[in-house]
């Protein structure tokens, strides 16, 4: 009987090791370091537990998403943190890479903002990145790089 338990333990340990290696490979793919394994579109959803970052962030830069709404021909900033307060310690969802790099999700957010902002004619999103200052608590925004993520007209 103990032999069966040892075989089951070894098999379980091997399956867990395979799962974490697969999750590591998917994490490298989502960071842009490597390609995702082919034929595995559902792997990011299945390996979320193995890719969960607890204390470390591998990025060398900070990032933010600026949202602006055009009202009467002028662009006005939208404070998403005030409109959609975060409920988790991991921060707001719109700052996750998989959210702001997905045009369909940004289009859905733009459609929502079009309905709540009076007189809005267009919504645009811009990603802002700046380097981390190692060894300091203060992280000033210097050498910002702004990348347009897209704009959507209000219907």
N, C-alpha and C positions, 0 to 999 in steps of 0.2 A: 504494500500500500504506500509506503514512503517513497518508493521509486516512482510511482505515478505522480505523487505530489511534486517531486523534484523535476520531473519532465514537464509538468504543468507550469511550475515556477520558471523554468528555463524558457519555455515557449512564451509565457507572458512577458518576461523580461526582454526577449528578442523582439516581440511585437511592439513593446513600448519604445525600445531603441529605434526600431524602424520608423515608428510614428514621429519621434522627435527629429530624426534625420530628415524625414520628409517635410516636417514643419520648418526646419532650418532652411531647406532648399526653397520652399515657398517664400519664407521671409526674405531671402536674398533676391528672389524674383520681384517681390513687391517693393524692395528698396531700389531696384533698378541695377543691381550688381550682376545678376544672372538672369537668364531666361527661365520662365516657369516651365516645368515639365510638360511636354506636349500631350494633348488629349486629356488634360486634367483641369477643365474650367471650374469645377466645384471644389478644388483643393483649398483655396483660401478660406472658404467657409467651414470646411471640415477640420482644418488645422489651426483654428483660432486659439485653442488652448495651448498648443505647443509654441505659438508665436507671441504669446502674451508677454509684453515687456513690463516688468515689475518696477525696477528702479532705474534702469539705464535708458538713455536715448542715444542712438547711434549717429544721429545727424550732427554735422558740424555747423549747422546754421539754425537760427530761429526762423519761424515763418508766421505770417498773419494773412488773413484774407480781408481785403477792403471791399465794402459793398457800397455802391452809390446808386441813387435813384434820380432820374431826370424828371423834374417838375417845372413846367412852364419854361423849358429851354435851359434851365440851370441844373447842374449836378449837385446833389446834396448827399452827404454821407449818411449811412444807416448804421446805427449801433446795434449789431446783432446780439451782443452780450446783454443789453438791456431788454431787447425784445424777446429773446429766447435764453433765459438764464440756465446755466449748466446745473445738472443734478448729480453729476458724478465727479470724482476727484481727477479723472483723466482729462478733463477739460471739455470744451464745447465740441460737438460732433462736426461742425463745419470746418474745423481746423485739421481734421484727419485727411491724410493724403487720398484715401479711397473715396472720400466725399467730394473734395473740391476739384479733383481731377476727372470726375465723372460728369460729363456735360448734361446728362439726363437729370441728375440730382440737382445741379445748379439751376437748370431750367425750371424744375419744380419749386425750388426756393424762390426764384425770380417771379414765378406765377403767383406764389403766396404773397410776396412783397408788393406785387402790383395791386392786389386786392386790398391790402391794409394801408398802403400809402396813398393818401388822397391826391388825385391829379397826376399820378405817375404815368409817364409815357415809355420809359425804358429803364432797365436795371442792368448794371455792369459789375463784374467781379474782377479783382486784381489781386494776384498773389504777391506778397512782399517778403523777401528773404534778406537776412543780415547775419553776419558771422557771429558765432558765440565768442564771448570774451572769457577765456579759461581762467580759473582761479579767482573770479570776482563774483560777488553777489549781484551787483548792478550789471545789467546787460543793455547798454545803450544801443540805439539804432544808428549804426554808421555803415557806410558803404552798402546802402540798400539796393537791391535788385528787384525791380517791379516787372511782373509778367502778366499781361492781360489773360484772363481765363475765359472771357466771353461776355457778350451782352445780348439781352433778349428784350424785344419790344413788348410792351403791355398790350393786350388785346381787349 
